[in-house]
Amino acid sequence: SAIVWHYRRFTLRAFLKQQDGYGEAESLLRFKHLIFFGPTGTAKWRGQIYGATRFSWFVNRQIIYHGIFGEGFFQSIYPAPQSEVAAYLSSIEWFGLTIFLFGLGIFLPGLRIVPYLMFGGTFCVALSYMVRARIEPKFDTVHARLLVMILAFAQPLVRGFSRYFTWLRFKRTPANVIRKHEHLPENARSRGSLSRRVFWSEEGRDRHHFLGEMFRLLEEEGWRYSTDSGWNDWDIQIYGNFWWSIALQTVTEYHGGGKCLTRVRLRNRMVITMIIFNLVAISLLIYHQVNVSRVDFWPIVFYLAALGFLGTRARALKSRVAELVDLAAFRAGLQRVSHKGKPVTRTAEPELEVAVNATDPASPQLPR
């Protein structure tokens, strides 16, 4: 357990800057500790924030442990957990969906009431803060209560925006790193499917040797990635661009006598921006087709062309990561297995012959 002391911010700008910093810190920690964060990037913990929790007075109250038949010696008060309903209603995801439905309601009159109801839920959360806030009597004015409501409304939005902005900014690998290509001996390059790689070793080198070299390569070249927390179905998640990331999975079959067959699988995973793009595009396509007298193929063609372009980006990213896999396997001492099921003999990396004085023109000429 821990207690975090928050210094009071005396201006609205300082408070919002503080929340912006919290969102950035959460996003940076998420890369290394995925297990402690939810799918939207919010931290999962059992602590309490800012005294009374939102909606706790409305949904449930504090609990007193009395013991069996009221015979407990230390009858402590346990605070109610923070309301998940309030967290959802005040989140930036909920607010973004509200704005999206509000825009959609301009074209679909039947949906116009929905965003107002959703915003009403968000407003009720802020209102609950205003009502339940404990303010010193000499400062307890209408303006102070309204300020508390504004802060309660703005805090999750500012924090959530900073969290998403930081996550998307650092979730991408720099473009110059992706454009770079690895230099491999010809016999170390795998051919065939980009999604699967198979390697052989007769010296007991398994997936752990491969993963160790893979981590070194990712660090050396400056890739953004996350490692398995124990609850994921991948070993490494490699972040590529705004649209795609790559999930890397490995497994080793042990055949006795130090013989190991290691399989590597690469899968494209859509980033949240890819999901949002498709949702918006499909919604606009449906609305357009519903409101025209005949089927209009041009918007569909443009959408399919965009998907084709994004598909090429996905394949290019997977091809680049496949090069990393081949190089990591080569460094780990693994032999590539050909499509015929036979290991390919390794050859040493070519060594460059450098003249004696090539590195330093000022060095004296040595006799041959």
Secondary structure as GFF3:
##gff-version 3
##sequence-region A 1 368
A	DSSP	alpha_helix	12	32	.	.	.	ID=ss1
A	DSSP	three_ten_helix	34	36	.	.	.	ID=ss2
A	DSSP	alpha_helix	56	59	.	.	.	ID=ss3
A	DSSP	beta_strand	63	64	.	.	.	ID=ss4
A	DSSP	three_ten_helix	68	70	.	.	.	ID=ss5
A	DSSP	beta_strand	77	78	.	.	.	ID=ss6
A	DSSP	alpha_helix	84	89	.	.	.	ID=ss7
A	DSSP	alpha_helix	92	107	.	.	.	ID=ss8
A	DSSP	three_ten_helix	109	111	.	.	.	ID=ss9
A	DSSP	alpha_helix	113	132	.	.	.	ID=ss10
A	DSSP	three_ten_helix	137	139	.	.	.	ID=ss11
A	DSSP	alpha_helix	142	170	.	.	.	ID=ss12
A	DSSP	alpha_helix	175	179	.	.	.	ID=ss13
A	DSSP	three_ten_helix	186	188	.	.	.	ID=ss14
A	DSSP	beta_strand	196	201	.	.	.	ID=ss15
A	DSSP	alpha_helix	207	221	.	.	.	ID=ss16
A	DSSP	beta_strand	224	227	.	.	.	ID=ss17
A	DSSP	beta_strand	236	239	.	.	.	ID=ss18
A	DSSP	beta_strand	244	254	.	.	.	ID=ss19
A	DSSP	beta_strand	260	270	.	.	.	ID=ss20
A	DSSP	alpha_helix	272	290	.	.	.	ID=ss21
A	DSSP	alpha_helix	297	331	.	.	.	ID=ss22
A	DSSP	beta_strand	335	336	.	.	.	ID=ss23
###
